[in-house]
Structure formats: structure tokens, C-alpha cells
Amino acid sequence: MSTLTVTPRTRLVRRPDRGSFDRATVHAILDEALICHVGFEVDGQPYVLPTVYVRIEEHLYVHGSVGSRMLRSLREGAQVCVTVTLLDGLVLARSAFHHSMNYRSVVLLGRAQEVTELPEKRRAFDALLEHIAPGRSREVRPADDLETRATTVLRLPIEEASAKIRTGPPIDDERDYALGCWAGVVPLALTAAQPIADPALPAAIPLPPSLQPYRRLR
């Protein structure tokens, strides 16, 4: 299906006009961002932790040490809420009340499953590297069997999810448009500076193709 099913948990109450359940829109946001925040609960204590992730088709994959409390809790069936946000601009209005931000975000709910088969774990490792820097998985040593077994990989189906997007200029009260203060948008974007080589890297090793140049998808 090209559209995600709206559930009571994903139905947008605040500014539903900014919401989207279009699967392609959700995928595009997930594919551009680098970090997600994972919300879960352990013994009544909520936690929200940042981590890298990757989307493979209709699943979101996260990974980490087998000793990770977050991954252990999710593996045991805890409900999870994953959020991803791309900040596109500061929206500066004529009144303090109407200042805002332009953004693209996704909220994903569900239960994660552990990936136990080594081929799928290796596929997830490669996809994570490609998500960070396209082409990188072909430039480095892949994880060996010991490293693969020492890493927990979980997948979360992209089924109960929604996107929310704000674009455009500030929206002021009619009475404030005559005020003599500047209003508008300060665009923001994630950009890369010149790569810095590891001090232990031999000078003869050139910058790899995956970093020539490095930029995020948009």
C-alpha cells in the first residue's frame, strides 16, 4: 500500500493539515536523517536515547552491543516509539508567540524483533554504512563472525507511523503585519566540512569515493 493505515495512536490532533501518511514521504524523511530517538520504558522509568538507524524496505533497523539495556528491553517485547526530525529552518515571526520552525518529522510506533540470522545481520550492517556514507561498505573490512555475534540487531516494521511537515513563512496575526520588525525564515541544512584524516593514516591513502564530496540526500 502507498498509504499507511491511520490508527488511534497515529491520528494527528494538533495541526492535522501538516500530517502525512504517505509511505513515500515517510521513507524519504527516514532516508535523509542520520539519528533517531528511541523511546521505551523499563520498570516504569521512561528513557529516550539517540542512535543511528537505517531503513531497509518496510523495516527500520537499529543495532548495538548485546549488553545494551535499550536493545535488551526492545528484544523482550517492550513497546517502542521512534522519532526522526529534520530541521529545515527557523521561522521568525513578528510576534514572539508565532515563532516556529520548518521541519520534517516521523513518529513510528510498534514492537521490534531481533534479527538472528547472520546473512540478514550482515545485510543490515552494510545498509547502515551505506546510509551513513554511500559506497562506504565497499571500502572497509566487513564485520567478522565474532563481531556480528557480539552485536544485537533489531528491526521495527514501518506500519504504525506518521509524518508531519511545516514549510513556508511565518503566520502572523493580521494586526501584526504592520509592525516594523523583520520577519521571515532562516534556512538550515546539515552540511559537511572537509574530512579530517586519522593521524595514524598513511599520507599516501587518498580520500575515498564515498567522501567525494560528502552530502546528505534531499
LUMLOPA-556640 format. One line per 8 residues: number of its first residue (from 1); for each residue x negated, y negated, z of C-alpha. Coordinates in Angstrom, 2 decimals. Each point is the difference from the previous one (the first is absolute). Layout:
N
NUM = X Y Z; ...
This chain:
218
1 = 0.00 0.00 0.00; -1.21 -3.50 -0.81; 1.73 -1.47 3.08; -0.49 1.02 3.61; 3.09 0.97 1.96; 1.08 -2.67 2.48; 0.38 1.37 3.53; 1.27 -1.64 3.20
9 = -3.63 -0.37 1.06; -1.18 -1.65 -3.22; 3.02 -2.19 -0.78; -1.19 -3.62 0.10; 1.97 -2.29 2.31; -2.16 -3.12 0.01; -0.30 -1.53 -3.51; 1.12 3.09 -1.96
17 = -0.42 -2.05 -3.19; -3.74 0.40 0.44; 0.22 3.76 0.33; -0.62 2.66 -2.60; 0.51 3.75 -0.09; -1.54 0.31 -3.44; -2.50 2.84 0.14; -2.40 -1.64 -2.46
25 = -0.07 -3.17 2.12; -0.79 2.01 3.15; -2.72 1.93 -1.85; -1.62 -3.19 -1.34; -0.29 -1.54 3.47; -1.41 3.19 1.49; -2.51 0.34 -2.84; -1.33 -3.55 0.37
33 = -0.40 -0.18 3.78; -2.87 1.66 1.87; 1.18 0.20 3.61; 3.22 1.26 1.52; 1.16 -0.24 3.61; 1.33 3.20 1.54; 2.53 -0.27 2.80; 0.69 2.98 2.25
41 = 0.75 0.84 3.64; -1.82 2.21 2.50; 1.63 0.72 3.37; 2.16 -3.10 -0.25; -2.91 -2.28 -0.90; 0.21 -1.57 -3.49; -3.14 -0.45 -2.09; -0.64 -1.73 -3.32
49 = -3.36 0.80 -1.59; -1.55 -1.11 -3.30; -1.46 2.55 -2.38; -0.89 0.52 -3.64; 2.41 2.01 -2.13; 0.77 1.02 -3.55; 3.13 0.75 -1.98; 0.07 3.16 -2.09
57 = 3.22 0.20 -1.96; 2.81 0.05 2.59; -2.10 0.41 3.15; -2.13 -2.29 2.14; -3.19 1.63 1.31; -1.97 -0.99 3.11; -3.02 1.72 1.49; -2.35 -0.06 2.97
65 = -1.80 2.02 2.64; 1.65 3.17 1.25; -0.19 -1.64 3.45; 2.07 -3.03 -1.02; 2.92 -0.56 2.39; 2.00 -1.63 -2.76; -0.44 2.85 -2.45; 0.54 2.63 2.69
73 = 3.29 -1.63 1.01; 1.21 -0.28 -3.58; -1.05 3.56 -0.75; 2.15 1.16 2.91; 3.09 -1.64 -1.51; 0.16 -3.50 1.47; 2.10 -2.50 -1.92; -2.19 -2.51 -1.83
81 = 0.44 -3.49 -1.39; -2.61 -1.13 -2.54; -0.20 -3.61 -1.14; -2.05 -1.59 -2.78; -0.21 -3.75 -0.67; -1.59 -2.07 -2.75; -0.28 -3.71 0.81; 0.35 -2.13 -3.14
89 = 0.27 -3.55 1.31; 0.65 -2.48 2.79; 3.33 -1.77 -0.52; -0.25 -3.49 1.47; 3.35 -1.73 0.35; 1.02 -3.53 0.90; 1.25 1.15 3.38; -1.78 2.20 2.51
97 = 3.01 2.30 0.13; -0.11 0.98 -3.68; -3.70 0.89 -0.28; -0.39 3.54 -1.28; -2.24 2.34 -1.98; 0.23 1.65 -3.38; -0.53 3.72 0.39; 0.71 3.49 -1.29
105 = 0.62 2.71 2.59; 1.11 3.60 0.38; 1.47 1.82 2.99; -0.10 3.80 -0.12; 1.67 2.30 2.53; -0.05 3.75 0.53; -1.99 2.93 1.31; -3.43 0.98 -1.29
113 = -1.23 3.46 -0.91; -3.54 1.30 0.38; -1.90 0.92 -3.14; -1.78 3.30 0.66; -0.98 1.26 -3.45; -3.57 -0.99 -0.85; 0.71 -0.88 -3.68; 2.72 -2.48 1.02
121 = -2.21 -1.48 2.72; -2.80 -0.51 -2.52; 2.45 -1.54 -2.44; 1.06 -2.42 2.74; -3.64 -0.87 0.78; -0.69 -0.79 -3.65; 3.20 -2.03 -0.29; -0.93 -2.03 3.10
129 = -3.36 -0.90 -1.53; 1.67 -0.90 -3.29; 2.51 -2.16 1.86; -2.84 -1.91 1.67; -2.17 -0.30 -3.14; 1.08 1.60 -3.29; -2.75 2.31 -1.25; -1.67 0.36 3.39
137 = 0.83 3.70 0.46; -2.19 0.82 -3.02; -2.98 -1.97 1.35; -0.48 1.63 3.42; -0.37 3.42 1.63; 3.42 1.55 0.70; 0.90 1.20 3.48; -1.33 3.50 0.73
145 = 2.04 2.77 1.63; -1.11 -0.92 3.52; 0.93 -3.66 -0.46; 3.30 0.95 -1.61; 0.98 2.27 2.89; -1.04 -2.66 2.53; 2.51 -2.45 -1.52; 3.75 -0.05 0.55
153 = 2.02 -1.02 -3.06; 3.70 -0.80 0.24; 2.53 -0.80 -2.69; 3.19 -1.99 0.44; 2.73 0.22 -2.64; 1.01 -3.30 -1.58; 3.71 0.58 0.47; 1.30 -2.34 2.70
161 = -1.61 -3.30 -0.96; 0.69 -3.56 -1.06; -1.93 -2.95 -1.38; 0.45 -3.66 0.86; -1.43 -2.87 -2.02; -0.07 -3.79 0.31; -1.15 -2.19 -2.87; 0.32 -3.64 -0.99
169 = -0.11 -3.44 1.62; 1.25 -1.06 3.43; 3.74 -0.22 0.59; 0.70 -3.17 1.95; 3.18 -1.55 1.31; 1.42 -2.50 -2.47; -0.56 -2.88 2.40; -3.74 0.77 0.21
177 = -0.82 -0.23 -3.73; -0.35 -3.77 0.36; -2.69 0.29 2.69; -3.42 -1.30 -0.96; -2.03 3.09 0.89; -1.65 2.50 -2.34; 1.79 3.29 -0.60; -0.88 2.98 -2.15
185 = -1.84 3.31 -0.09; -3.63 0.86 0.73; -0.62 3.18 -2.05; -2.00 2.73 1.72; -1.64 3.10 -1.46; -2.46 2.68 1.06; -3.24 -0.55 -1.89; -3.39 1.70 0.19
193 = -3.32 -1.71 0.50; -3.29 1.26 -1.49; -0.72 3.56 1.25; -2.80 0.25 2.60; -2.26 3.02 -0.43; -0.84 2.29 2.92; -3.49 -1.00 1.28; -1.00 3.67 -0.42
201 = 1.00 0.02 -3.68; -2.92 0.23 -2.47; -0.22 -3.15 -2.08; 0.14 2.02 -3.22; 3.59 1.18 0.61; 2.35 -2.35 -1.86; 3.49 -1.11 0.90; 2.39 2.83 -1.00
209 = 2.76 -0.41 -2.60; 2.69 0.13 2.71; -1.24 -3.38 1.28; -0.50 -1.80 -3.34; 1.98 -2.04 0.82; 1.98 0.98 3.09; 3.57 -1.24 0.18; 3.37 1.14 1.30
217 = 2.85 0.93 -2.27; 2.82 -2.49 -0.50
